[in-house]
Amino acid sequence: MTSLQNRFNPQALAAGLVPQSREHWINVLLVVGLVGAAMLAHFLGERFYVNLASRIAIIAMAAVGLNLALGFGGMVSFGHAAFFGLGGYVAGISAYHAFNMTPVLGIGFMPEGSTQMLSIWLVTLLVSGLLGLVIGKISLGTSGVYFIMITLAFAQMMYYFANSWPAYGGEDGLPIYLRNELPLVDTNHNLTFFFIAAILLLISLWLSQRLMGSRFGAALTMAHLNPVRLATAGIDPRPVKLMAFVISAMIAGLAGALYADLNRFVGTNMLSWHFSGELIVIVILGGVGRLYGPLAGAILFVLMETWLGGVTQYWQFWLGLVLLGVVLFARGGLMGFLAGRSKDV
Amino acid sequence: MSEPLLQVKQLNKAFGALQATRDVSLDLYPGEIHALIGPNGAGKSTLISQITGNLPPDSGEILLQGEDITGLTVAERAQRGLGRSFQISSLADELSVRRNVMIAVQAIQGSSFRFWKPVSSDASLLEPVATILERLGLSDRAGTLVAELSHGERRLVEMACALALQPRALLLDEPMAGMGSEGTARMVKLLSELKHEVPILLIEHDMDAVFQLADRVSVLVSGGVLAQGTADEIRNHPAVREAYLGEETT
């Protein structure tokens, strides 16, 4: 009974006196597990697995972005590769021009690129936010299947544009000869890079937690569950959803910039609809609208891809089976299966 | 009488050949309950939808406190003080009662683009919600999911959401439907108290409740106003008795 009272007591909630739920411990376990695995792999000298952990962290981050739109906002974007890829190209193009000492995009007054991750991230957040604003503004005029199709169409436009723009490698993609830099740390060190990715992942998780707990999150939840109720209360659902879409795009974009640096390469595959689909699969696998669902989903997805993909080239058949099982029997995804129903206060 | 709070002037709405609203005019004055009655398909809900902005009228205008709101969106009308409840309960089933009412409190504070402070410990949201739930006798259901509520309780939560907006005028679409005698009696009591705070345009099928509550009544038949007057006038109106009340009152 005391636990129940604490739950509904604002002061106790604010002071963090609420007994932690099972979901909380699973969240902690997921993070500790990922970090632990990366460190273990590093001390065993398994560089491949350190990079695999980085890959998981980065893809999870992109999925955290998508989860904000899809899971919490109910906007099924089939075009988040556009933002991921855009982030990748910002990192790639910036490094390319810094390397060649030519102005960005070949335009005289532009700066000569940069190899500083911090400035690359800033530009990425800016441009992917802008792209999210444009795509979101237009797409949110539609709903349901049309929303899915229009977001896909935008991403495909980006894909074909990148494919046919020879200045940045076209379909061959663009290599990044040296990983971009951060002050004080060596980004070429695998474990260091993993920690950069993991910290950004944790920041984006923490950010979406704050966001969803705030008034904005309450409005977004209602915009998803019952837009008529929200409008009847006097809050227009459209700008609320658009804002969530923009933030979602920014997080996905930043993940893309990291991904390009992880691989020291950015290619059109980052913009392809396959990747948009993978992100959706990851969000559904992990549990739609669960805060740490994207992390659980990314771990499962990348591990299946790596291990099953090593055993059989038809690994996606097994992925399909797992997905089918989740959709049919565990609607809350992996998080729903492990932690039970999500709770609201 | 003072100025009408809500005025509907010569409203028309057709769906193809069906004239769902036919030249409807009505006023809602401070302190009154104005009941809208009529047989099924008379266009009562269509009329309400036009007043709230869910449905655009073909012609005519709607004024709230003398201001033309005909061209405004649902959200804009709500911001100007038009509260409503739905015939078919329109709440978020997946959320608790508290959360459903909280969004309305948040709306009148005009603060949905705040990204940081958690609502779960925000007294400026929780306290007004608690006050309203207390008033409607829902305090012990605050943490319950709407999906788990009884029909009557859902109606009350609808009311709570509408009241949380501190509306200037309230449109209630069959608030007593399916509530049972005890629930109805309770709602009648609530509405008769409430009308002194906010005038109510009430659609209701329960004639006992209507004549108990209403100061004035408009009778809607096939989209048009058949009769309009005080409750007593309507009760004794020959055309109304024939067209609508006939079987029930004799």
Interface residues (C-beta under 8 A of the other chain):
Chain A: R7 F8 P10 Q11 L13 A14 R210 L211 G213 S214 R215 F216 G217 A218 A219 T221 M222 L225 N226 V228 R229 L230 A231 T232 A233 G234 I235 D236 V240 M243 D344 V345
Chain B: T52 N54 T73 V74 A75 E76 A78 Q79 R84 F86 S90 L91 A92 D93 E94 L95 S96 R98 R99 N100 M102 I103 A104 Q106 A107 I108 S111 S112 F113 R114 F115 W116 K117 P118 V119 S120 S121 D122 A123 L125 L126 A142 G143 C161 A164 L165
